[in-house]
Amino acid sequence: MTAILPAETAGVRRAPARQPAHGRRKRWRYLPQYLAVAPFFVLFAIFGVYPVLYSLYLALQRWDGVGPMKFVGLENFAFLLSDTTFWDSIGNTLIIWVMSTVPMTALALLIAVGLNSSVRYKGLLRVAYFLPNVTSIVAMSLVFGSIFSDEFGILNWFLGLFGIGTVDWLSDPWAIRGAISIMIIWRWTGYNAIIFLAGLQALPPDVFEAARIDGAGPVQTFFRITLPLLRPVLLFSVVMSAINGLQIFTESQVLLGNRGGPAGAGMTMVLYFYNTAFADNDFGYGAAIAWGIFVVVVLFSILNWRLVMRPERGQVQTKGAGR
């Protein structure tokens, strides 16, 4: 018994020594997979996470980009809340978003329904509608600048053919917002139409066949069947339009300049951030404006999501109460 116990004890002590080695081999087995995805996370940390964290640090400083930084705490954010120009830029951005998103969504839906029907040259039409989205924004803004010119604009010349007076597209505040909205509609309608078309093609055809048998017309089918089934795609389009629409910059900057035209009617949030940081060299306050834009975009996206999803939640609650 005394001779066997040391051997058993030695055997018991050697077992844990093999377990960590097995665990290490198991972890090293996934090393190629980790190395394969590591470049993305490294680049994301360098060009994504670090700039975001540094902008938050910069928002607590006063810095002109050259001299030493001066820590001011929350002073930049306190001034942001009372900055009338920033609030005016929010108002301009929201007005332009409403003027562009509502007609753009309706037009994109009509185009998607038309492309989903038995129309010829569908592939060519899809490319034609999507082409404005991949066109250079700067080049597009320069072309629209010649179209909306107050004195020698093509649009005013065209309106004059019908006896309509000229419109001060780049001088009147509401005309300025309308011109920017038209540019956004021209650029993003085809993109949303392709998304809606993909959603329409994924809908089950049996539902539409049953509606046709029950005597439902095209209008009833569209509003009672197509739109409710297309709600997730519509939600995606509205949220993405809110995110992109609240970051309008190039259209306003190229068309009207850094100050947003007369009376700042075209001054958007991102254009105000650009002027503060890169024209006035106030990088600390510019970083605070960037964080203010982030908060506005998040809140507005949540609001859009709740408004779009509210009818669906109401239907679910009604069905639950019926049971």
N, C-alpha and C positions, 0 to 999 in steps of 0.2 A: 504493500500500500504506500509505504514511504517513498519507494523508488518510482512509482507510477505518478504520484502527485506532481513532482517537478515537471515531468513531460507534459502532463495535461495543462499545468499552469503555463508552461512555455508555449504550448499550442494556443491557449486562450490569448496570450499576449501578442502572438504573431498575427492573429486574425485582424485586429484593427489596423495594423500597419499596411495590410494589402488594400483596405477599403479606401483610404484617401487616394492611393495611386489609381484605383479604378475610377474614382470620382473625377480626378484630374484628367484622365484619358477621355472620359465622357465629355468634359467641358471643352477640351482641345479639339474634339471631333467636329464641333460647330464653328471652329475658328475661320475656315474659308467662307462660310456664309456671313459671319460678322464682318470680315474684311471686304466682302463684296458690297455690302450696304454702307460701310463706313464712310466712303467719300461723300455721299449725300449728306450725312449728318455733320461731317466736318465742315463742308461748304455752307450748310444751313446755319451752323453755329457761328461761322465767321461773318457771313453776309446777311444773316437774318436775325439771329438772337442778339449778337453783340451790338449791331446798330440800334436795335430797339432799346436795349438796356442803356446804351450810351446816350441816346436821345433823352431818356428820362433823367439821367444824370445832368445832361446839358441844360434841361429845362429848369434846373435849380441854380443855374449859374447866369452871370451876365458876361457875355463874351462877344467880341467883334471879329473873331476869326484870326486875329494876329497877336494881340497882347495877352497878358495873363488873365485867367478866369477869376471872377469874383463871385463867391457864394452868396446868394440872396435868398435861399430857401424857397418858400412858396410865393414869393413876391410876384413872379411872372404869372402864375395861375390866378392870383388875386386881381392883377391888372386885366387879365384876359376876361374875367367875369364882368368887368365894367367897361370893356372896350366896345364902343358903339360900332366901329368899323367891322369888327369881327362878327357882331350880331347882324349887321347889314349884309355881310357876305353870306351868312347862313340863310337869311331871307331870300337873297338873290338866287342862291343855289337851289333852295326848295322850290321857288317859283319856276325856275328853268326845268327842274326835274319833273314837276307836274305837267308843264306845257309840252314836254317831250315824251314822257313815259306813257301817258294815257293814249294819245293818238298812235304812238309807236306800237304799243301792245295790240290795240285794235287792228291796225293795219297789218301787223305780223300774223295775227290770227286769220285774217281774210286771205292773205297770201298763202299761208299754210294749208287752209282748207281748199283753195284753188289748186295748189300743187298736189294735194292728196287725191283729187278727182282725176278723171280720165282726160288729162290735158297732154298735148304733144310736147316733145322736147323738154321733158322734166329735168333731165340732167343739166342741160344748157341754162335753163331758167334758175336752177339752184345755184349754179356758179355765178350767174349774173347778179342774183340778189345778195350773195355772200361777198362779192367782190369789194363793195365799199368798206367792209369791215377790215380787210387786209390792206387797204390803201393807206399811204402815209398820211397821218393826221395833219402834219405841217403843210404838205402839198395840198391837201383838201381844204385847209383853212385859207390858204392863199387864193385858191380858185374861188371859194365862196366870198372872199373879200372883194374880188372883182364883180361878182354877181350882185352883192348887196351894197355896192358903192352908192353914196347918196347922189352924186352928180352924173357919173358915167356908168352906173351899174346896169347890167343886162336885165335884171328884174324890173327896175323902174322903166327901162325902155319898153319891155314887154307890156307892162301895165299901161303905158302911154298909148299903146296901139288900141286899147279898149276904152280910151278916154278917161282912165283912172289917174288921179294925180299921183305925183311921186311921193314915196314914203321915205322918211329919214331913218333908214335902217340902222345906221351907225351913229345916230345922234339922239333919237328919242329913246327913253329908258325902256318902254315896253317893246318897241321895235327891236332894240338890241337883244332883249331876252328872247323874242320870237326868232330872230336870226340864228342865235346860238341853238335854240331848240330845233330848228329845221336842220341844222348841221348834224345834231345828235340823232334825229329821226332818220336822216339819210344814211348814217353810218351803221346804226344798230338794228334797223328793221329787218334786214336780211338775216342777220345772226339769230334773232329771236324767231324768225319764221322757220329757219331750219330746225331749231329746237322744238318748236310746236309741231312741225311736220314729223319729226321722230316720235313725239308723243302720240300723234294721231295714228301713225302706222303701228304702234304697239297696242292700240285699243282692240278688244275682241270684236270681230265682225258679227258674231251671233247676236249681240245686243242690238246692233243697228238693223239687222234683218228682222228681229222680233218687233222692233218699233215700226218698221215699214209694214209689216203684216198687220199690226194693230191700227194702221191708218195715220201714223204720225207724219207730219210734213217735215220738210227740211229745216224750217225755222224751229219748230218744236223739238226736233231731234238734236239740233245744235245746242239749244239753251237747256234742255232737260236731260240730255244724255252726254253729249260731247264735252261741254264745259265742266260738269261735275266729275267726269272721269279724267279730265285733263287738269284737275286742280293741283296735283303735285308738280306737274311741269310748269303750270302758271305760277305757283309759289316760287319755284326756282328762278323763273324769269323776273318776277317782281323783285325778289331779294337781290339778285345780281344787278338789276337795273338801279336799285337803290344804292348799292355799293359803288357802282361805276358812275352813276349820276351825281353823287355827292362828291366825286373827285374830279369834276370837270376842270380842266386847266388849259390844255393846248388850244382848244377852239376859242376861248376867250382871250388868251394871251396873244395869239397870232393875229386874230381879227381886230382886237381893240387895243392892244398894248398892255403894259404892266399895270396900269391904273384902272383897267376895266372900262374904258370909255368915259363919256360925259357923265358926271354925277356918280361915277362908280357903279353904273347899272349892271355892268357885266363882271363886277368883282366877285369871284367865287371864293370859297374857303381856301382851296389849294392855291389859287392865284395870290391871295392875301398872304398865305404862308411863304410863297416864293418871294414876294416883294420884301417881306420883313427879314427873311433869312439871307437872301442872296443879292437883293438890291440895296437894302438899308444896313446889311451886315450886322444884324442883331440876331445872332444864332441862338442865344438863350431863350429869348421870347419866341423865336420861330419854332423851337422845339416844343414850347408850351402850346403854341397854336396847333402843331401837328398832333399832340395828344388830345387837344380839344376836338379836332376833326375826327379822331379815332372814336371818341366817346359819342359824338353825334351820329356817326355811321352805325355804330353798334346799336344805339337806342332806336334809330330809325329803321334798321333792319328787323329788330325784334318787333317793333310796332307793325311793320308790313306783314310779318309772319303771322302775328296774332289776328290781324284783320282778314287775311286771306283764309286762314284755317278756322275762323269762327263759325262759318256756315256748316262745315263738316262736323265740328264738335256739337253744334246744335242738333244736327240730324242723328248723331250717335246717341245723345241724351234722349231725344224723342223716341227712338227705337227702344232704348232701355226702359223708358217709362211705359211704353206699350206692352212690353212683356210683363 
